[in-house]
Amino acid sequence: MLNMPGPVAAYFAAEETKDAEKLSLCFIEDGMVHDEGRDYRGRGAIRQWKQEADKKYQYVLLPLDAQAAGNEVTVRARLTGNFEGSPLEVNHIFKLSSNKIASLEIRS
């Protein structure tokens, strides 16, 4: 298990069980996710983004490495699933605030 701050560890635990509600609760009320060129703001939008991504790609996410600097945490992870280029390694760049995730940017 990688050493990650609580909110990031909770995010990946919810990701593993494909629980969109628990995953959205890892974020501050007006948290933001940037993925595939789009922004999703607020817990409702984040929950919907997660549900749609799970349905569309049917993927497994394996964290490989975690680095923290101040309130920013970068987790390198391998995505394996139903999409072109699988498997793919991507960075999850989290910004934390008040023991929650303020923002997440996913980029390859």
Secondary structure, 3 states (H helix, E strand, C coil): CCCCCHHHHHHHHHHHHCCHHHHHCCEEEEEEEEECCEEEECHHHHHHHHHHHHHHHCCEEEEEEEEEECCEEEEEEEEECCCCCCCEEEEEEEEEECCEEEEEEEEC
